[in-house]
Each structure stands twice: as C-alpha cells, then as structure tokens.
Amino acid sequence: METYRKSHNIALVVDSRSLIAADKENDISKDIISQLKDVKVDYGKLPEISVKQAVEAAK
C-alpha cells in the first residue's frame, strides 16, 4: 500500500472504519485489492502436533 500511496502522490490512506465522511471517488480499495490478489503470505514452518495414546489404567 505504501508503494501505491507514493506513486499516486497520496498523503494519507485511512481505513473506512476510521472515516467519518468521504467522496466515493477517493476510495482506492479496488486498486489495493487488485494489487494484493496474487500476494501469498508465508507464515513459516507450522508447529508439529502429535497425539499421545492414553495409558491403560492400572488394574
């Protein structure tokens, strides 16, 4: 988003939840979504999980 902001000479990008009022023509959501559609997030290696078998109760 920072690259888009700088390349379009935008001083400020505000989330719509933080906005009180704005003209619809200033909404850049579609542009940002189209730029992010092919971005893949790498969360790194996921933790390995194993299940231990319950030990049979002593008789």
Predicted model as a PDB file, atoms N, CA, C, CB and O in Angstrom, pLDDT in the B-factor column:
MODEL        1                                                                  
ATOM      1  N   MET A   1       0.823  -1.185   0.000  1.00 81.00           N  
ATOM      2  CA  MET A   1       0.000   0.000   0.000  1.00 81.00           C  
ATOM      3  C   MET A   1       0.873   1.257   0.000  1.00 81.00           C  
ATOM      4  CB  MET A   1      -0.939  -0.007   1.205  1.00 81.00           C  
ATOM      5  O   MET A   1       0.502   2.276  -0.582  1.00 81.00           O  
ATOM      6  N   GLU A   2       2.022   1.180   0.650  1.00 89.00           N  
ATOM      7  CA  GLU A   2       2.910   2.341   0.702  1.00 89.00           C  
ATOM      8  C   GLU A   2       3.390   2.715  -0.702  1.00 89.00           C  
ATOM      9  CB  GLU A   2       4.118   2.058   1.622  1.00 89.00           C  
ATOM     10  O   GLU A   2       3.476   3.896  -1.036  1.00 89.00           O  
ATOM     11  N   THR A   3       3.697   1.721  -1.512  1.00 89.00           N  
ATOM     12  CA  THR A   3       4.125   1.981  -2.884  1.00 89.00           C  
ATOM     13  C   THR A   3       3.015   2.669  -3.671  1.00 89.00           C  
ATOM     14  CB  THR A   3       4.537   0.672  -3.578  1.00 89.00           C  
ATOM     15  O   THR A   3       3.269   3.626  -4.403  1.00 89.00           O  
ATOM     16  N   TYR A   4       1.791   2.183  -3.520  1.00 90.00           N  
ATOM     17  CA  TYR A   4       0.640   2.789  -4.201  1.00 90.00           C  
ATOM     18  C   TYR A   4       0.462   4.229  -3.745  1.00 90.00           C  
ATOM     19  CB  TYR A   4      -0.650   1.977  -3.931  1.00 90.00           C  
ATOM     20  O   TYR A   4       0.255   5.123  -4.566  1.00 90.00           O  
ATOM     21  N   ARG A   5       0.542   4.456  -2.440  1.00 91.00           N  
ATOM     22  CA  ARG A   5       0.358   5.799  -1.878  1.00 91.00           C  
ATOM     23  C   ARG A   5       1.375   6.770  -2.465  1.00 91.00           C  
ATOM     24  CB  ARG A   5       0.482   5.766  -0.342  1.00 91.00           C  
ATOM     25  O   ARG A   5       1.021   7.869  -2.892  1.00 91.00           O  
ATOM     26  N   LYS A   6       2.631   6.362  -2.484  1.00 94.00           N  
ATOM     27  CA  LYS A   6       3.681   7.245  -3.005  1.00 94.00           C  
ATOM     28  C   LYS A   6       3.545   7.463  -4.509  1.00 94.00           C  
ATOM     29  CB  LYS A   6       5.058   6.667  -2.691  1.00 94.00           C  
ATOM     30  O   LYS A   6       3.689   8.587  -4.990  1.00 94.00           O  
ATOM     31  N   SER A   7       3.268   6.394  -5.248  1.00 93.00           N  
ATOM     32  CA  SER A   7       3.189   6.526  -6.707  1.00 93.00           C  
ATOM     33  C   SER A   7       1.989   7.346  -7.166  1.00 93.00           C  
ATOM     34  CB  SER A   7       3.132   5.157  -7.342  1.00 93.00           C  
ATOM     35  O   SER A   7       2.002   7.899  -8.266  1.00 93.00           O  
ATOM     36  N   HIS A   8       0.951   7.430  -6.336  1.00 93.00           N  
ATOM     37  CA  HIS A   8      -0.234   8.230  -6.675  1.00 93.00           C  
ATOM     38  C   HIS A   8      -0.266   9.569  -5.931  1.00 93.00           C  
ATOM     39  CB  HIS A   8      -1.501   7.439  -6.361  1.00 93.00           C  
ATOM     40  O   HIS A   8      -1.266  10.286  -5.948  1.00 93.00           O  
ATOM     41  N   ASN A   9       0.863   9.882  -5.274  1.00 94.00           N  
ATOM     42  CA  ASN A   9       1.009  11.144  -4.555  1.00 94.00           C  
ATOM     43  C   ASN A   9      -0.132  11.371  -3.556  1.00 94.00           C  
ATOM     44  CB  ASN A   9       1.069  12.301  -5.544  1.00 94.00           C  
ATOM     45  O   ASN A   9      -0.730  12.446  -3.508  1.00 94.00           O  
ATOM     46  N   ILE A  10      -0.413  10.348  -2.773  1.00 92.00           N  
ATOM     47  CA  ILE A  10      -1.458  10.422  -1.751  1.00 92.00           C  
ATOM     48  C   ILE A  10      -0.789  10.663  -0.403  1.00 92.00           C  
ATOM     49  CB  ILE A  10      -2.328   9.113  -1.723  1.00 92.00           C  
ATOM     50  O   ILE A  10       0.143   9.947  -0.038  1.00 92.00           O  
ATOM     51  N   ALA A  11      -1.250  11.654   0.332  1.00 93.00           N  
ATOM     52  CA  ALA A  11      -0.647  11.992   1.609  1.00 93.00           C  
ATOM     53  C   ALA A  11      -1.082  11.062   2.740  1.00 93.00           C  
ATOM     54  CB  ALA A  11      -0.984  13.409   1.966  1.00 93.00           C  
ATOM     55  O   ALA A  11      -0.327  10.828   3.684  1.00 93.00           O  
ATOM     56  N   LEU A  12      -2.304  10.533   2.638  1.00 91.00           N  
ATOM     57  CA  LEU A  12      -2.854   9.775   3.751  1.00 91.00           C  
ATOM     58  C   LEU A  12      -3.813   8.707   3.239  1.00 91.00           C  
ATOM     59  CB  LEU A  12      -3.568  10.708   4.741  1.00 91.00           C  
ATOM     60  O   LEU A  12      -4.633   8.970   2.360  1.00 91.00           O  
ATOM     61  N   VAL A  13      -3.705   7.501   3.791  1.00 92.00           N  
ATOM     62  CA  VAL A  13      -4.656   6.433   3.484  1.00 92.00           C  
ATOM     63  C   VAL A  13      -5.328   6.058   4.799  1.00 92.00           C  
ATOM     64  CB  VAL A  13      -3.947   5.180   2.810  1.00 92.00           C  
ATOM     65  O   VAL A  13      -4.660   5.732   5.781  1.00 92.00           O  
ATOM     66  N   VAL A  14      -6.664   6.108   4.806  1.00 92.00           N  
ATOM     67  CA  VAL A  14      -7.431   5.866   6.026  1.00 92.00           C  
ATOM     68  C   VAL A  14      -8.364   4.679   5.811  1.00 92.00           C  
ATOM     69  CB  VAL A  14      -8.236   7.129   6.437  1.00 92.00           C  
ATOM     70  O   VAL A  14      -9.027   4.575   4.779  1.00 92.00           O  
ATOM     71  N   ASP A  15      -8.405   3.798   6.787  1.00 90.00           N  
ATOM     72  CA  ASP A  15      -9.341   2.677   6.776  1.00 90.00           C  
ATOM     73  C   ASP A  15     -10.765   3.218   6.869  1.00 90.00           C  
ATOM     74  CB  ASP A  15      -9.046   1.689   7.945  1.00 90.00           C  
ATOM     75  O   ASP A  15     -11.013   4.185   7.590  1.00 90.00           O  
ATOM     76  N   SER A  16     -11.700   2.606   6.149  1.00 87.00           N  
ATOM     77  CA  SER A  16     -13.077   3.109   6.128  1.00 87.00           C  
ATOM     78  C   SER A  16     -13.736   3.102   7.505  1.00 87.00           C  
ATOM     79  CB  SER A  16     -13.906   2.285   5.173  1.00 87.00           C  
ATOM     80  O   SER A  16     -14.661   3.877   7.751  1.00 87.00           O  
ATOM     81  N   ARG A  17     -13.268   2.236   8.404  1.00 91.00           N  
ATOM     82  CA  ARG A  17     -13.830   2.215   9.767  1.00 91.00           C  
ATOM     83  C   ARG A  17     -13.409   3.441  10.570  1.00 91.00           C  
ATOM     84  CB  ARG A  17     -13.394   0.944  10.503  1.00 91.00           C  
ATOM     85  O   ARG A  17     -14.052   3.783  11.563  1.00 91.00           O  
ATOM     86  N   SER A  18     -12.331   4.103  10.145  1.00 92.00           N  
ATOM     87  CA  SER A  18     -11.834   5.286  10.837  1.00 92.00           C  
ATOM     88  C   SER A  18     -12.291   6.579  10.172  1.00 92.00           C  
ATOM     89  CB  SER A  18     -10.325   5.250  10.901  1.00 92.00           C  
ATOM     90  O   SER A  18     -11.853   7.668  10.542  1.00 92.00           O  
ATOM     91  N   LEU A  19     -13.163   6.448   9.203  1.00 90.00           N  
ATOM     92  CA  LEU A  19     -13.580   7.573   8.381  1.00 90.00           C  
ATOM     93  C   LEU A  19     -14.963   8.065   8.782  1.00 90.00           C  
ATOM     94  CB  LEU A  19     -13.567   7.186   6.909  1.00 90.00           C  
ATOM     95  O   LEU A  19     -15.853   7.261   9.062  1.00 90.00           O  
ATOM     96  N   ILE A  20     -15.145   9.351   8.811  1.00 92.00           N  
ATOM     97  CA  ILE A  20     -16.454   9.921   9.109  1.00 92.00           C  
ATOM     98  C   ILE A  20     -17.233  10.156   7.823  1.00 92.00           C  
ATOM     99  CB  ILE A  20     -16.310  11.233   9.896  1.00 92.00           C  
ATOM    100  O   ILE A  20     -18.401   9.779   7.734  1.00 92.00           O  
ATOM    101  N   ALA A  21     -16.606  10.775   6.822  1.00 92.00           N  
ATOM    102  CA  ALA A  21     -17.275  11.028   5.538  1.00 92.00           C  
ATOM    103  C   ALA A  21     -16.218  11.195   4.456  1.00 92.00           C  
ATOM    104  CB  ALA A  21     -18.194  12.293   5.614  1.00 92.00           C  
ATOM    105  O   ALA A  21     -15.128  11.709   4.708  1.00 92.00           O  
ATOM    106  N   ALA A  22     -16.560  10.748   3.231  1.00 91.00           N  
ATOM    107  CA  ALA A  22     -15.641  10.898   2.102  1.00 91.00           C  
ATOM    108  C   ALA A  22     -16.403  10.730   0.804  1.00 91.00           C  
ATOM    109  CB  ALA A  22     -14.484   9.877   2.185  1.00 91.00           C  
ATOM    110  O   ALA A  22     -17.475  10.126   0.766  1.00 91.00           O  
ATOM    111  N   ASP A  23     -15.834  11.274  -0.255  1.00 92.00           N  
ATOM    112  CA  ASP A  23     -16.398  11.123  -1.588  1.00 92.00           C  
ATOM    113  C   ASP A  23     -16.014   9.736  -2.111  1.00 92.00           C  
ATOM    114  CB  ASP A  23     -15.894  12.258  -2.552  1.00 92.00           C  
ATOM    115  O   ASP A  23     -14.859   9.331  -1.982  1.00 92.00           O  
ATOM    116  N   LYS A  24     -16.957   9.010  -2.695  1.00 91.00           N  
ATOM    117  CA  LYS A  24     -16.721   7.648  -3.197  1.00 91.00           C  
ATOM    118  C   LYS A  24     -15.586   7.591  -4.215  1.00 91.00           C  
ATOM    119  CB  LYS A  24     -17.992   7.098  -3.825  1.00 91.00           C  
ATOM    120  O   LYS A  24     -14.919   6.563  -4.321  1.00 91.00           O  
ATOM    121  N   GLU A  25     -15.349   8.663  -4.964  1.00 91.00           N  
ATOM    122  CA  GLU A  25     -14.290   8.639  -5.970  1.00 91.00           C  
ATOM    123  C   GLU A  25     -12.901   8.551  -5.347  1.00 91.00           C  
ATOM    124  CB  GLU A  25     -14.379   9.872  -6.842  1.00 91.00           C  
ATOM    125  O   GLU A  25     -11.934   8.255  -6.050  1.00 91.00           O  
ATOM    126  N   ASN A  26     -12.781   8.799  -4.052  1.00 90.00           N  
ATOM    127  CA  ASN A  26     -11.493   8.701  -3.358  1.00 90.00           C  
ATOM    128  C   ASN A  26     -11.222   7.305  -2.806  1.00 90.00           C  
ATOM    129  CB  ASN A  26     -11.441   9.705  -2.231  1.00 90.00           C  
ATOM    130  O   ASN A  26     -10.165   7.076  -2.218  1.00 90.00           O  
ATOM    131  N   ASP A  27     -12.139   6.383  -2.978  1.00 93.00           N  
ATOM    132  CA  ASP A  27     -11.986   5.028  -2.461  1.00 93.00           C  
ATOM    133  C   ASP A  27     -11.005   4.252  -3.345  1.00 93.00           C  
ATOM    134  CB  ASP A  27     -13.360   4.304  -2.395  1.00 93.00           C  
ATOM    135  O   ASP A  27     -11.274   4.043  -4.528  1.00 93.00           O  
ATOM    136  N   ILE A  28      -9.878   3.827  -2.784  1.00 93.00           N  
ATOM    137  CA  ILE A  28      -8.860   3.103  -3.544  1.00 93.00           C  
ATOM    138  C   ILE A  28      -8.882   1.605  -3.235  1.00 93.00           C  
ATOM    139  CB  ILE A  28      -7.476   3.674  -3.244  1.00 93.00           C  
ATOM    140  O   ILE A  28      -7.957   0.885  -3.610  1.00 93.00           O  
ATOM    141  N   SER A  29      -9.915   1.137  -2.565  1.00 92.00           N  
ATOM    142  CA  SER A  29      -9.996  -0.266  -2.152  1.00 92.00           C  
ATOM    143  C   SER A  29      -9.815  -1.233  -3.314  1.00 92.00           C  
ATOM    144  CB  SER A  29     -11.322  -0.529  -1.483  1.00 92.00           C  
ATOM    145  O   SER A  29      -9.053  -2.193  -3.200  1.00 92.00           O  
ATOM    146  N   LYS A  30     -10.498  -1.001  -4.426  1.00 93.00           N  
ATOM    147  CA  LYS A  30     -10.408  -1.910  -5.570  1.00 93.00           C  
ATOM    148  C   LYS A  30      -8.987  -1.955  -6.126  1.00 93.00           C  
ATOM    149  CB  LYS A  30     -11.390  -1.484  -6.670  1.00 93.00           C  
ATOM    150  O   LYS A  30      -8.512  -3.019  -6.522  1.00 93.00           O  
ATOM    151  N   ASP A  31      -8.314  -0.824  -6.159  1.00 93.00           N  
ATOM    152  CA  ASP A  31      -6.931  -0.791  -6.652  1.00 93.00           C  
ATOM    153  C   ASP A  31      -6.008  -1.607  -5.745  1.00 93.00           C  
ATOM    154  CB  ASP A  31      -6.427   0.665  -6.745  1.00 93.00           C  
ATOM    155  O   ASP A  31      -5.178  -2.378  -6.227  1.00 93.00           O  
ATOM    156  N   ILE A  32      -6.157  -1.433  -4.446  1.00 91.00           N  
ATOM    157  CA  ILE A  32      -5.314  -2.152  -3.486  1.00 91.00           C  
ATOM    158  C   ILE A  32      -5.612  -3.648  -3.535  1.00 91.00           C  
ATOM    159  CB  ILE A  32      -5.530  -1.609  -2.055  1.00 91.00           C  
ATOM    160  O   ILE A  32      -4.690  -4.463  -3.503  1.00 91.00           O  
ATOM    161  N   ILE A  33      -6.888  -4.016  -3.612  1.00 93.00           N  
ATOM    162  CA  ILE A  33      -7.267  -5.433  -3.692  1.00 93.00           C  
ATOM    163  C   ILE A  33      -6.678  -6.077  -4.937  1.00 93.00           C  
ATOM    164  CB  ILE A  33      -8.799  -5.587  -3.691  1.00 93.00           C  
ATOM    165  O   ILE A  33      -6.181  -7.201  -4.874  1.00 93.00           O  
ATOM    166  N   SER A  34      -6.727  -5.387  -6.061  1.00 93.00           N  
ATOM    167  CA  SER A  34      -6.177  -5.958  -7.298  1.00 93.00           C  
ATOM    168  C   SER A  34      -4.667  -6.135  -7.203  1.00 93.00           C  
ATOM    169  CB  SER A  34      -6.521  -5.069  -8.497  1.00 93.00           C  
ATOM    170  O   SER A  34      -4.122  -7.070  -7.789  1.00 93.00           O  
ATOM    171  N   GLN A  35      -3.984  -5.261  -6.481  1.00 90.00           N  
ATOM    172  CA  GLN A  35      -2.535  -5.402  -6.301  1.00 90.00           C  
ATOM    173  C   GLN A  35      -2.197  -6.556  -5.363  1.00 90.00           C  
ATOM    174  CB  GLN A  35      -1.938  -4.101  -5.758  1.00 90.00           C  
ATOM    175  O   GLN A  35      -1.144  -7.179  -5.503  1.00 90.00           O  
ATOM    176  N   LEU A  36      -3.074  -6.845  -4.415  1.00 90.00           N  
ATOM    177  CA  LEU A  36      -2.795  -7.880  -3.416  1.00 90.00           C  
ATOM    178  C   LEU A  36      -3.316  -9.264  -3.791  1.00 90.00           C  
ATOM    179  CB  LEU A  36      -3.386  -7.478  -2.106  1.00 90.00           C  
ATOM    180  O   LEU A  36      -3.033 -10.234  -3.087  1.00 90.00           O  
ATOM    181  N   LYS A  37      -4.072  -9.377  -4.888  1.00 92.00           N  
ATOM    182  CA  LYS A  37      -4.717 -10.651  -5.214  1.00 92.00           C  
ATOM    183  C   LYS A  37      -3.739 -11.795  -5.433  1.00 92.00           C  
ATOM    184  CB  LYS A  37      -5.557 -10.487  -6.438  1.00 92.00           C  
ATOM    185  O   LYS A  37      -4.090 -12.948  -5.182  1.00 92.00           O  
ATOM    186  N   ASP A  38      -2.527 -11.516  -5.890  1.00 92.00           N  
ATOM    187  CA  ASP A  38      -1.543 -12.565  -6.126  1.00 92.00           C  
ATOM    188  C   ASP A  38      -0.486 -12.663  -5.027  1.00 92.00           C  
ATOM    189  CB  ASP A  38      -0.869 -12.334  -7.444  1.00 92.00           C  
ATOM    190  O   ASP A  38       0.448 -13.457  -5.139  1.00 92.00           O  
ATOM    191  N   VAL A  39      -0.622 -11.875  -3.981  1.00 92.00           N  
ATOM    192  CA  VAL A  39       0.348 -11.906  -2.887  1.00 92.00           C  
ATOM    193  C   VAL A  39       0.051 -13.111  -2.001  1.00 92.00           C  
ATOM    194  CB  VAL A  39       0.308 -10.582  -2.058  1.00 92.00           C  
ATOM    195  O   VAL A  39      -1.093 -13.351  -1.613  1.00 92.00           O  
ATOM    196  N   LYS A  40       1.095 -13.856  -1.692  1.00 93.00           N  
ATOM    197  CA  LYS A  40       0.944 -15.017  -0.829  1.00 93.00           C  
ATOM    198  C   LYS A  40       1.718 -14.760   0.462  1.00 93.00           C  
ATOM    199  CB  LYS A  40       1.442 -16.319  -1.538  1.00 93.00           C  
ATOM    200  O   LYS A  40       2.848 -14.273   0.429  1.00 93.00           O  
ATOM    201  N   VAL A  41       1.113 -15.084   1.578  1.00 91.00           N  
ATOM    202  CA  VAL A  41       1.744 -14.889   2.873  1.00 91.00           C  
ATOM    203  C   VAL A  41       2.446 -16.180   3.279  1.00 91.00           C  
ATOM    204  CB  VAL A  41       0.703 -14.460   3.945  1.00 91.00           C  
ATOM    205  O   VAL A  41       1.855 -17.257   3.205  1.00 91.00           O  
ATOM    206  N   ASP A  42       3.694 -16.078   3.704  1.00 93.00           N  
ATOM    207  CA  ASP A  42       4.443 -17.230   4.189  1.00 93.00           C  
ATOM    208  C   ASP A  42       4.528 -17.112   5.706  1.00 93.00           C  
ATOM    209  CB  ASP A  42       5.874 -17.310   3.536  1.00 93.00           C  
ATOM    210  O   ASP A  42       5.218 -16.240   6.234  1.00 93.00           O  
ATOM    211  N   TYR A  43       3.832 -17.982   6.384  1.00 91.00           N  
ATOM    212  CA  TYR A  43       3.815 -17.952   7.843  1.00 91.00           C  
ATOM    213  C   TYR A  43       4.963 -18.754   8.443  1.00 91.00           C  
ATOM    214  CB  TYR A  43       2.492 -18.483   8.360  1.00 91.00           C  
ATOM    215  O   TYR A  43       5.047 -18.894   9.664  1.00 91.00           O  
ATOM    216  N   GLY A  44       5.836 -19.276   7.613  1.00 94.00           N  
ATOM    217  CA  GLY A  44       6.938 -20.087   8.113  1.00 94.00           C  
ATOM    218  C   GLY A  44       6.473 -21.499   8.397  1.00 94.00           C  
ATOM    219  O   GLY A  44       5.361 -21.887   8.035  1.00 94.00           O  
ATOM    220  N   LYS A  45       7.324 -22.254   9.041  1.00 94.00           N  
ATOM    221  CA  LYS A  45       7.004 -23.643   9.347  1.00 94.00           C  
ATOM    222  C   LYS A  45       5.948 -23.696  10.445  1.00 94.00           C  
ATOM    223  CB  LYS A  45       8.272 -24.419   9.773  1.00 94.00           C  
ATOM    224  O   LYS A  45       6.067 -23.028  11.472  1.00 94.00           O  
ATOM    225  N   LEU A  46       4.922 -24.492  10.213  1.00 90.00           N  
ATOM    226  CA  LEU A  46       3.875 -24.661  11.218  1.00 90.00           C  
ATOM    227  C   LEU A  46       4.339 -25.633  12.288  1.00 90.00           C  
ATOM    228  CB  LEU A  46       2.567 -25.155  10.571  1.00 90.00           C  
ATOM    229  O   LEU A  46       5.152 -26.515  12.007  1.00 90.00           O  
ATOM    230  N   PRO A  47       3.840 -25.490  13.507  1.00 91.00           N  
ATOM    231  CA  PRO A  47       4.242 -26.420  14.570  1.00 91.00           C  
ATOM    232  C   PRO A  47       3.740 -27.835  14.270  1.00 91.00           C  
ATOM    233  CB  PRO A  47       3.703 -25.942  15.939  1.00 91.00           C  
ATOM    234  O   PRO A  47       2.678 -28.024  13.675  1.00 91.00           O  
ATOM    235  N   GLU A  48       4.524 -28.812  14.693  1.00 91.00           N  
ATOM    236  CA  GLU A  48       4.120 -30.201  14.524  1.00 91.00           C  
ATOM    237  C   GLU A  48       3.357 -30.639  15.766  1.00 91.00           C  
ATOM    238  CB  GLU A  48       5.352 -31.122  14.272  1.00 91.00           C  
ATOM    239  O   GLU A  48       3.771 -30.368  16.893  1.00 91.00           O  
ATOM    240  N   ILE A  49       2.246 -31.314  15.543  1.00 91.00           N  
ATOM    241  CA  ILE A  49       1.392 -31.751  16.645  1.00 91.00           C  
ATOM    242  C   ILE A  49       1.264 -33.261  16.580  1.00 91.00           C  
ATOM    243  CB  ILE A  49      -0.010 -31.068  16.587  1.00 91.00           C  
ATOM    244  O   ILE A  49       1.073 -33.832  15.507  1.00 91.00           O  
ATOM    245  N   SER A  50       1.370 -33.904  17.734  1.00 91.00           N  
ATOM    246  CA  SER A  50       1.164 -35.355  17.787  1.00 91.00           C  
ATOM    247  C   SER A  50       0.248 -35.663  18.956  1.00 91.00           C  
ATOM    248  CB  SER A  50       2.522 -36.124  17.922  1.00 91.00           C  
ATOM    249  O   SER A  50       0.157 -34.899  19.917  1.00 91.00           O  
ATOM    250  N   VAL A  51      -0.424 -36.791  18.856  1.00 89.00           N  
ATOM    251  CA  VAL A  51      -1.359 -37.197  19.897  1.00 89.00           C  
ATOM    252  C   VAL A  51      -0.792 -38.402  20.602  1.00 89.00           C  
ATOM    253  CB  VAL A  51      -2.762 -37.505  19.316  1.00 89.00           C  
ATOM    254  O   VAL A  51      -0.461 -39.399  19.960  1.00 89.00           O  
ATOM    255  N   LYS A  52      -0.673 -38.328  21.926  1.00 85.00           N  
ATOM    256  CA  LYS A  52      -0.183 -39.468  22.690  1.00 85.00           C  
ATOM    257  C   LYS A  52      -1.359 -40.367  23.018  1.00 85.00           C  
ATOM    258  CB  LYS A  52       0.551 -39.013  23.984  1.00 85.00           C  
ATOM    259  O   LYS A  52      -2.461 -39.896  23.301  1.00 85.00           O  
ATOM    260  N   GLN A  53      -1.114 -41.643  22.977  1.00 83.00           N  
ATOM    261  CA  GLN A  53      -2.147 -42.614  23.338  1.00 83.00           C  
ATOM    262  C   GLN A  53      -2.299 -42.629  24.849  1.00 83.00           C  
ATOM    263  CB  GLN A  53      -1.800 -44.035  22.803  1.00 83.00           C  
ATOM    264  O   GLN A  53      -1.316 -42.536  25.584  1.00 83.00           O  
ATOM    265  N   ALA A  54      -3.522 -42.746  25.300  1.00 78.00           N  
ATOM    266  CA  ALA A  54      -3.798 -42.798  26.739  1.00 78.00           C  
ATOM    267  C   ALA A  54      -3.210 -44.092  27.303  1.00 78.00           C  
ATOM    268  CB  ALA A  54      -5.340 -42.712  27.026  1.00 78.00           C  
ATOM    269  O   ALA A  54      -3.327 -45.153  26.690  1.00 78.00           O  
ATOM    270  N   VAL A  55      -2.589 -43.996  28.455  1.00 76.00           N  
ATOM    271  CA  VAL A  55      -2.032 -45.169  29.121  1.00 76.00           C  
ATOM    272  C   VAL A  55      -3.162 -45.886  29.836  1.00 76.00           C  
ATOM    273  CB  VAL A  55      -0.893 -44.777  30.118  1.00 76.00           C  
ATOM    274  O   VAL A  55      -3.965 -45.263  30.530  1.00 76.00           O  
ATOM    275  N   GLU A  56      -3.220 -47.212  29.662  1.00 67.00           N  
ATOM    276  CA  GLU A  56      -4.290 -48.003  30.288  1.00 67.00           C  
ATOM    277  C   GLU A  56      -4.165 -47.915  31.801  1.00 67.00           C  
ATOM    278  CB  GLU A  56      -4.235 -49.488  29.823  1.00 67.00           C  
ATOM    279  O   GLU A  56      -3.067 -48.040  32.343  1.00 67.00           O  
ATOM    280  N   ALA A  57      -5.285 -47.700  32.485  1.00 60.00           N  
ATOM    281  CA  ALA A  57      -5.287 -47.549  33.942  1.00 60.00           C  
ATOM    282  C   ALA A  57      -4.788 -48.830  34.605  1.00 60.00           C  
ATOM    283  CB  ALA A  57      -6.703 -47.195  34.453  1.00 60.00           C  
ATOM    284  O   ALA A  57      -5.068 -49.933  34.136  1.00 60.00           O  
ATOM    285  N   ALA A  58      -4.053 -48.672  35.690  1.00 57.00           N  
ATOM    286  CA  ALA A  58      -3.513 -49.831  36.436  1.00 57.00           C  
ATOM    287  C   ALA A  58      -4.667 -50.632  37.013  1.00 57.00           C  
ATOM    288  CB  ALA A  58      -2.542 -49.372  37.578  1.00 57.00           C  
ATOM    289  O   ALA A  58      -5.651 -50.055  37.477  1.00 57.00           O  
ATOM    290  N   LYS A  59      -4.559 -51.965  36.990  1.00 56.00           N  
ATOM    291  CA  LYS A  59      -5.642 -52.846  37.476  1.00 56.00           C  
ATOM    292  C   LYS A  59      -5.490 -53.167  38.915  1.00 56.00           C  
ATOM    293  CB  LYS A  59      -5.690 -54.125  36.693  1.00 56.00           C  
ATOM    294  O   LYS A  59      -6.311 -53.892  39.476  1.00 56.00           O  
TER     295      LYS A  59                                                      
ENDMDL                                                                          
END                                                                             
